Amino acid sequence: MAITKAKKETILSKLEGVKGEAESIVFVKFNGMAVSDTTSMREELRQKGVGYFVAKKTLMKRTFGEAFTGEMPQLDGEIAIAYSTEAIAPAQNIKEFAAKYKNNLAIVGGVFQGVFKNQAEMTEIASIPSLQVLRGMFAQLINSPRQRFAVVLSKVAETK
């Protein structure tokens, strides 16, 4: 469907804003999603600080094509972008929704810290635990030797 020049300029300015502000951008392939599902997904993403925007692929290529290093992934089908100032949030959230809407939503690729990434790389980035989880894992790692030492001391105390 053709859109007016004014609408294209609005979309281009929005994409330019995303390009300048976002720490990461995820290209999302969507098809056949119910309007209610899309609306609820957008609302949840917004609450988590992730933007979701649908634009023409030609406008995305024009805006992002030369702006980042590497090769832009192949954008086939209906494509949207998810973006955030947090580096991992868009990929993690889209991965969750892709698991929920298996046949209708998928990560195609994206931009992470100024470099184009393919589908596999963006999916791997989405698998990185959140900062809170990483802090918990680190605390457990630091605490583990102390716990083991306490168990050894209790066993020694029991034998004597």
C-alpha positions in Angstrom: 0.0 0.0 0.0 1.4 3.4 -1.0 1.9 6.0 1.7 2.1 9.7 1.3 5.4 11.6 1.2 4.5 13.4 4.5 3.9 10.0 6.2 7.2 8.7 4.9 9.0 11.7 6.3 7.3 11.1 9.7 8.4 7.5 9.6 12.0 8.4 8.6 12.2 10.9 11.4 11.0 8.3 13.9 13.6 5.8 12.5 16.3 8.5 12.8 15.4 9.0 16.4 15.5 5.3 17.1 18.9 5.1 15.3 20.3 7.9 17.5 18.9 6.9 20.9 18.6 3.1 20.9 21.4 0.9 22.3 20.0 -2.1 20.4 17.5 -2.7 17.7 15.8 -6.0 16.9 14.3 -6.7 13.5 11.1 -8.7 14.2 9.2 -10.7 11.5 5.5 -10.9 12.3 2.6 -12.3 10.4 -0.9 -13.4 11.1 -1.0 -12.0 14.7 -4.4 -11.0 16.0 -4.8 -7.3 16.7 -5.6 -8.0 20.3 -2.3 -10.0 20.7 -0.3 -7.3 19.0 -1.9 -4.6 21.2 -1.2 -6.5 24.4 2.4 -7.2 23.3 3.0 -3.5 22.5 1.6 -2.6 25.9 3.8 -5.0 27.8 6.9 -4.0 25.8 6.1 -0.3 26.5 5.9 -1.1 30.3 9.3 -2.7 30.1 10.9 0.3 28.3 10.9 -1.3 24.8 9.5 0.5 21.8 7.9 -1.4 18.9 7.4 0.2 15.5 6.3 -1.1 12.1 7.8 0.6 9.1 8.5 -0.1 5.4 11.6 -2.2 4.8 12.9 0.3 2.2 12.7 3.1 4.8 14.5 0.9 7.3 17.2 0.1 4.8 17.6 3.8 3.9 17.9 4.8 7.6 20.0 1.9 9.0 21.9 0.7 5.9 25.0 2.8 6.2 24.6 3.9 9.8 26.0 0.7 11.4 28.9 -1.6 10.7 28.6 -5.0 9.2 26.0 -6.4 6.8 22.3 -5.7 7.3 20.4 -9.0 7.7 17.9 -10.0 4.9 14.5 -8.6 5.8 11.9 -10.8 4.2 8.2 -10.6 5.0 6.5 -8.1 7.4 9.1 -6.5 9.6 8.9 -4.4 12.7 11.6 -3.1 15.0 11.9 -3.4 18.8 14.3 -1.0 20.4 15.5 0.3 23.8 18.2 2.2 25.5 18.9 -1.0 27.4 21.2 -3.2 25.4 19.6 -6.6 26.0 15.9 -5.7 26.8 14.5 -5.7 23.2 16.0 -9.1 22.3 15.0 -10.7 25.6 11.4 -9.5 25.4 10.9 -10.3 21.8 12.3 -13.8 22.4 9.7 -14.3 25.2 6.9 -13.2 22.8 8.3 -15.4 20.0 8.0 -18.4 22.3 4.4 -17.4 23.1 3.4 -16.7 19.4 5.6 -19.4 17.8 4.2 -19.2 14.2 3.6 -15.5 14.2 6.7 -13.8 15.6 10.4 -14.3 15.1 13.7 -12.5 15.5 15.3 -11.9 12.1 18.4 -10.0 13.2 19.2 -6.6 14.6 21.8 -4.0 15.7 23.7 -4.5 18.9 26.1 -1.7 20.0 26.4 -0.3 16.5 27.0 -3.6 14.7 24.5 -5.5 12.6 23.8 -9.0 13.9 22.2 -12.0 12.2 19.3 -14.1 13.6 21.5 -16.5 15.5 23.6 -13.8 17.1 20.5 -11.8 18.2 18.9 -15.0 19.6 22.1 -15.6 21.6 22.1 -12.1 22.9 18.5 -12.6 24.0 19.6 -15.6 26.0 21.9 -13.5 28.3 20.4 -13.3 31.7 19.3 -9.9 33.1 21.6 -7.8 35.2 19.7 -8.8 38.4 20.1 -12.5 37.6 23.8 -12.1 36.8 24.3 -10.3 40.2 22.5 -13.2 41.9 24.7 -15.7 40.1 27.8 -13.8 41.1 26.8 -13.6 44.7 26.2 -17.3 44.7 29.6 -17.9 43.2 31.3 -15.8 45.8 29.3 -17.4 48.6 29.9 -21.0 47.4 33.4 -21.6 48.9 32.2 -20.3 52.3 29.3 -22.7 52.3 31.5 -25.6 51.4 34.0 -24.6 54.1 31.1 -24.5 56.7 29.9 -28.0 55.6 33.5 -29.3 56.0 33.8 -27.8 59.5 30.5 -29.2 60.6 31.5 -32.7 59.5 34.8 -32.4 61.3 33.0 -31.2 64.4 30.7 -34.2 64.2 33.5 -36.7 64.0 35.4 -35.3 67.0 
